[in-house]
């Protein structure tokens, strides 16, 4: 298994990308595509090797739990790997596990997708992962024919994601496959993040009623209660105009008590809702007693 760290791994990918940019201008679009696919396949294989290391760690822990939590002296004797003990292997694999975590994070940062050749190299299957706050969520797939030109034949991307527009914008699908997939990944992760926040709101804040939400989770309307001498209902609308983001660009508050909405506290609350993930912002409002 490779011992490259995250920075070394990213540097390697950057060097590969630079070499492709410096290639002679007569290089065909198909050759550039093949180079991109090969680089991503190498990246995928390396991550699969790291995953096997993680599985080995879990196996060793389950087979020998006493030794894996043994005293410091015994662990020290096997730390250099010279005796081939279970403890020595466990320490080495735990270090590899830490590197795996960093590599997976880096993989997500640089795109978070896998490409597999199909149809004897005449097609591609692209799988894009989504995540939010370290939790991996849905995966989406595209099947792409490469001849006579790149063409998406099948996919399970939600209909509200502007897949056709992203593919046609500046000829991205034909001339910049990595850029197209990166843009698509940002849209999918934005949706996944908003959807996950809505799920957490429903699970964690039963007193907040979700009055309305659309399929992309780009419009949310919440009914909140402000504890006063007489409870006051507040209607909150969150508008996520940039569908690649998980935070709203606009927050609108409505209530029968007009004076309440003009207070400094509720103006600050609107700012909180714009700058903080929804489930966390509501937890802050409940803790401060602004809503119940």
C-alpha positions as CSV (number, residue, x, y, z in Angstrom):
1,X,0.0,0.0,0.0
2,X,1.2,3.5,-0.8
3,X,2.4,5.6,2.1
4,X,1.7,9.0,0.5
5,X,0.0,11.5,2.7
6,X,-2.9,13.7,1.7
7,X,-0.6,16.5,0.5
8,X,1.5,14.1,-1.5
9,X,-1.5,12.5,-3.0
10,X,-3.0,15.8,-4.0
11,X,0.4,17.0,-5.3
12,X,0.6,13.8,-7.5
13,X,-2.8,14.6,-9.0
14,X,-1.8,18.2,-9.5
15,X,1.3,17.1,-11.4
16,X,-0.7,14.7,-13.6
17,X,-3.1,17.5,-14.4
18,X,-0.2,19.9,-15.2
19,X,1.3,17.3,-17.6
20,X,-2.0,17.0,-19.4
21,X,-2.2,20.8,-19.8
22,X,1.3,20.8,-21.3
23,X,0.5,18.1,-23.8
24,X,0.9,19.0,-27.5
25,X,-2.1,20.8,-28.9
26,X,-2.6,18.1,-31.5
27,X,-3.7,15.7,-28.8
28,X,-7.3,14.6,-29.5
29,X,-10.2,15.1,-27.2
30,X,-10.5,11.3,-26.8
31,X,-6.9,11.0,-25.7
32,X,-7.4,13.7,-23.1
33,X,-10.5,11.9,-21.9
34,X,-8.6,8.6,-21.6
35,X,-5.9,10.3,-19.6
36,X,-8.5,11.8,-17.2
37,X,-10.1,8.4,-16.8
38,X,-6.8,6.6,-16.1
39,X,-5.9,9.2,-13.4
40,X,-9.2,8.7,-11.7
41,X,-9.0,4.9,-11.9
42,X,-5.6,5.1,-10.2
43,X,-7.1,7.3,-7.5
44,X,-10.0,4.9,-7.1
45,X,-7.7,1.8,-6.8
46,X,-5.6,3.5,-4.2
47,X,-8.6,4.3,-2.1
48,X,-9.9,0.8,-2.4
49,X,-6.5,-0.4,-1.0
50,X,-6.8,1.9,1.9
51,X,-10.3,0.6,2.6
52,X,-8.9,-2.9,2.8
53,X,-6.4,-1.6,5.5
54,X,-9.3,-0.3,7.5
55,X,-11.1,-3.6,7.3
56,X,-8.0,-5.4,8.5
57,X,-7.9,-3.1,11.5
58,X,-11.5,-4.0,12.4
59,X,-10.7,-7.7,11.9
60,X,-7.7,-7.6,14.2
61,X,-9.6,-5.7,16.9
62,X,-12.4,-8.3,16.8
63,X,-10.0,-11.3,16.9
64,X,-7.8,-10.1,19.7
65,X,-9.5,-7.4,21.7
66,X,-7.3,-8.0,24.8
67,X,-4.1,-7.4,23.0
68,X,-5.4,-4.4,21.1
69,X,-6.0,-2.7,24.5
70,X,-3.0,-4.2,26.3
71,X,-0.4,-2.3,28.4
72,X,2.0,0.3,27.0
73,X,5.1,-1.9,27.5
74,X,3.8,-4.7,25.3
75,X,2.7,-2.2,22.7
76,X,6.0,-0.6,22.7
77,X,7.9,-3.9,22.0
78,X,5.9,-4.3,18.8
79,X,5.8,-0.7,17.7
80,X,8.7,-1.1,15.3
81,X,7.1,-4.0,13.5
82,X,10.2,-6.3,14.1
83,X,8.4,-9.0,16.0
84,X,5.4,-9.3,13.6
85,X,3.0,-9.3,16.6
86,X,-0.7,-8.5,16.4
87,X,0.0,-5.3,18.3
88,X,2.6,-4.3,15.8
89,X,0.3,-4.9,12.9
90,X,-2.6,-3.1,14.7
91,X,-0.5,0.0,15.3
92,X,0.6,0.1,11.6
93,X,-2.9,-0.4,10.4
94,X,-4.3,2.2,12.7
95,X,-1.8,4.6,11.2
96,X,-3.0,3.6,7.7
97,X,-6.6,4.1,8.8
98,X,-5.8,7.7,9.8
99,X,-4.3,8.2,6.3
100,X,-7.4,6.6,4.8
101,X,-9.7,9.1,6.5
102,X,-7.6,12.0,5.2
103,X,-7.6,10.5,1.7
104,X,-11.3,10.0,1.6
105,X,-11.7,13.6,2.8
106,X,-9.3,14.8,0.0
107,X,-11.2,12.6,-2.5
108,X,-14.4,14.4,-1.6
109,X,-12.8,17.8,-1.8
110,X,-11.4,17.2,-5.3
111,X,-14.7,15.8,-6.7
112,X,-15.8,12.8,-4.8
113,X,-16.5,10.6,-7.9
114,X,-15.5,7.3,-9.4
115,X,-15.2,6.5,-13.1
116,X,-15.3,2.9,-14.5
117,X,-14.7,2.0,-18.1
118,X,-17.5,0.1,-19.8
119,X,-18.3,-1.4,-23.2
120,X,-14.6,-2.2,-24.0
121,X,-13.6,1.4,-23.3
122,X,-16.4,2.9,-25.4
123,X,-18.4,4.0,-22.4
124,X,-18.0,5.3,-18.9
125,X,-20.0,4.8,-15.7
126,X,-19.5,7.7,-13.3
127,X,-20.6,7.5,-9.6
128,X,-20.9,10.6,-7.6
129,X,-21.1,10.5,-3.8
130,X,-22.8,13.1,-1.6
131,X,-22.1,13.9,2.1
132,X,-22.9,16.4,4.8
133,X,-21.1,17.0,8.0
134,X,-18.9,13.9,7.5
135,X,-21.9,11.6,6.9
136,X,-22.0,10.0,3.5
137,X,-25.5,10.1,1.9
138,X,-26.9,9.1,-1.5
139,X,-24.8,8.2,-4.6
140,X,-25.8,9.1,-8.1
141,X,-24.7,7.5,-11.4
142,X,-24.2,8.5,-15.0
143,X,-23.6,6.3,-18.0
144,X,-21.8,8.1,-20.8
145,X,-21.0,7.0,-24.3
146,X,-17.6,8.3,-25.6
147,X,-18.1,7.8,-29.4
148,X,-18.7,9.5,-31.7
149,X,-18.9,12.1,-29.0
150,X,-19.6,12.2,-25.3
151,X,-23.3,11.6,-24.6
152,X,-25.1,10.9,-21.3
153,X,-27.3,7.8,-22.0
154,X,-28.7,7.1,-18.6
155,X,-28.6,8.6,-15.1
156,X,-30.5,8.8,-11.8
157,X,-29.8,12.5,-11.1
158,X,-32.9,14.2,-9.7
159,X,-34.9,16.0,-12.4
160,X,-34.6,19.4,-10.7
161,X,-30.8,19.3,-11.0
162,X,-30.0,21.2,-14.3
163,X,-27.9,18.3,-15.8
164,X,-28.4,19.2,-19.4
165,X,-27.5,22.9,-18.8
166,X,-24.4,21.9,-16.9
167,X,-23.3,19.5,-19.7
168,X,-23.9,22.1,-22.4
169,X,-22.5,25.2,-20.6
170,X,-19.4,26.1,-22.5
171,X,-19.3,22.6,-24.0
172,X,-18.3,21.3,-20.6
173,X,-19.2,17.7,-21.2
174,X,-17.1,17.5,-24.4
175,X,-14.1,19.7,-23.4
176,X,-13.9,19.6,-19.6
177,X,-15.3,16.4,-18.1
178,X,-13.7,17.0,-14.7
179,X,-15.1,20.5,-14.6
180,X,-18.6,19.2,-15.5
181,X,-18.5,16.5,-12.9
182,X,-17.2,19.0,-10.3
183,X,-20.1,21.4,-11.0
184,X,-22.6,18.5,-10.9
185,X,-21.2,17.3,-7.7
186,X,-21.6,20.7,-6.1
187,X,-25.3,20.8,-7.1
188,X,-25.9,17.3,-5.7
189,X,-24.1,18.0,-2.5
190,X,-26.0,21.2,-2.0
191,X,-29.2,19.3,-2.4
192,X,-28.0,16.5,-0.1
193,X,-27.0,19.1,2.6
194,X,-30.3,20.9,2.5
195,X,-32.3,17.6,2.6
196,X,-30.2,16.4,5.5
197,X,-30.8,19.6,7.4
198,X,-34.5,19.3,6.9
199,X,-34.4,15.7,8.1
200,X,-32.5,16.7,11.3
201,X,-35.0,19.6,12.0
202,X,-37.9,17.1,11.9
203,X,-36.0,14.6,14.1
204,X,-34.5,17.1,16.6
205,X,-37.1,20.0,16.8
206,X,-40.6,18.6,17.1
207,X,-41.9,22.0,18.3
208,X,-41.0,23.6,14.9
209,X,-43.5,22.7,12.3
210,X,-42.4,22.4,8.6
211,X,-45.3,24.0,6.8
212,X,-43.9,23.7,3.3
213,X,-40.9,22.4,1.4
214,X,-40.3,21.8,-2.3
215,X,-38.5,18.9,-4.0
216,X,-35.0,20.5,-4.1
217,X,-35.4,21.7,-0.5
218,X,-34.7,25.2,-1.8
219,X,-37.8,26.8,-0.3
220,X,-38.6,26.0,3.4
221,X,-41.4,27.5,5.4
222,X,-41.4,26.9,9.2
223,X,-43.9,27.8,11.9
224,X,-42.2,28.6,15.2
225,X,-43.6,29.7,18.5
226,X,-42.2,32.6,20.6
227,X,-42.9,32.2,24.3
228,X,-44.5,35.4,25.7
229,X,-47.3,36.1,28.1
230,X,-49.3,34.9,25.2
231,X,-47.5,32.6,22.7
232,X,-46.8,34.3,19.4
233,X,-46.6,32.4,16.1
234,X,-43.8,33.3,13.8
235,X,-43.6,32.2,10.1
236,X,-40.1,31.8,8.8
237,X,-39.3,31.4,5.0
238,X,-35.9,30.3,3.9
239,X,-34.9,30.8,0.3
240,X,-31.9,28.9,-1.0
241,X,-31.4,30.7,-4.4
242,X,-28.0,29.2,-5.0
243,X,-28.7,25.4,-5.3
244,X,-25.0,24.5,-4.8
245,X,-25.2,25.9,-1.2
246,X,-26.6,24.6,2.1
247,X,-27.3,28.0,3.6
248,X,-30.2,30.3,2.5
249,X,-29.5,33.6,0.7
250,X,-32.7,35.1,2.1
251,X,-34.6,34.7,5.3
252,X,-38.1,36.3,5.8
253,X,-40.0,36.5,9.1
254,X,-43.7,37.2,9.4
255,X,-45.8,37.6,12.6
256,X,-48.9,39.4,13.8
257,X,-46.6,41.1,16.4
258,X,-44.9,43.6,14.1
259,X,-42.9,45.1,17.0
260,X,-41.3,41.8,17.7
261,X,-39.8,41.5,14.3
262,X,-38.3,45.0,14.5
263,X,-36.3,44.2,17.6
264,X,-32.5,43.8,17.5
265,X,-32.8,40.3,18.8
266,X,-34.9,39.0,15.9
267,X,-32.8,40.8,13.4
268,X,-29.9,38.9,14.8
269,X,-31.9,35.7,14.7
270,X,-32.5,36.3,10.9
271,X,-28.7,36.6,10.5
272,X,-28.2,33.4,12.5
273,X,-30.6,31.5,10.2
274,X,-28.7,32.8,7.2
275,X,-25.2,31.9,8.5
276,X,-25.8,28.7,10.4
277,X,-27.1,25.3,9.3
278,X,-30.9,25.2,10.0
279,X,-31.0,22.5,12.7
280,X,-28.1,24.2,14.6
281,X,-29.7,27.6,14.3
282,X,-33.0,26.4,15.7
283,X,-31.2,24.7,18.6
284,X,-29.6,28.0,19.5
285,X,-32.9,29.8,19.3
286,X,-34.5,27.2,21.6
287,X,-31.6,27.3,24.0
288,X,-31.8,31.1,24.2
289,X,-35.5,31.0,24.8
290,X,-36.4,33.0,21.6
291,X,-38.6,30.1,20.5
292,X,-39.8,27.0,22.2
